[in-house]
Amino acid sequence: DLRFDFFGINLIDAQVSPPSGTFHFRTPAGGWGQYQYRNLSGSSLLAIWDEQKLVYRRDLQAEDPYGERQKLDNPDLRCLVDIPFSHGTLSLSSILPDAFAAGDLELLHEMAALCSEGFGRLEDLKVLERRAQEAEVLSAAIAVVAGASGLEEVFQVVVREAGRLTSAERVTLFLYDETEKALVRVMKGRTVLL
């Protein structure tokens, strides 16, 4: 029963410098659009997310605390609400002033909490996927090592699989050769005595 004109989710990546983000929004036709924020440094969006408190701008024509009115694509928007969650903000706006009641804001808090839980589970799934990839690489390496005829072949497998697992451009394995009393460098495709 929420009455709003625009709805979106701002996803914020504060791990990069400068912080960036993506705004996923509902289009008037009912589909979804997307807008990229290349630099959120000093933005109201980043400030709101950092505060981790609901920020309700009841009427931008009466009060514009973040100086947003002039930057909006739609000059008819009168009120905005942003509810921070773990990965960004849930954002609603209306062309009516003071369009959201206390009950609406409570519901939006619950929706933001669900967003945090959902995005947290996505992170968990990524970790599980990564572990599955690591187990697959380890299993393949063990199978090759078990069938290897010599240490040289084992070293090449270790280097190759480490490169595949980490997507590294260059992988080097250093071993100490007791007989030669020297380091041996094993790189993709070759072994070099140092």
Number of C-alpha atoms within 10 A of each C-alpha: 4 13 13 15 15 16 18 19 23 26 21 21 17 16 8 10 11 12 17 18 21 16 19 18 19 16 14 11 6 8 8 12 12 14 11 12 15 12 14 18 14 10 13 14 19 23 13 18 22 13 10 16 14 20 15 17 21 20 18 22 13 10 13 15 10 13 12 14 18 10 8 10 8 10 11 13 19 22 24 25 22 27 25 28 25 17 19 27 27 23 23 22 24 21 18 17 17 17 19 21 10 8 10 14 17 11 12 21 19 13 15 24 15 13 20 18 14 13 14 14 12 12 12 12 12 12 12 12 12 13 12 12 13 17 12 13 17 16 12 14 18 15 11 15 18 10 11 14 10 9 10 12 14 18 24 20 20 23 18 19 19 20 16 14 14 11 10 10 8 12 17 17 16 15 13 13 12 8 6 10 9 12 15 16 16 20 18 18 11 10 16 10 13 12
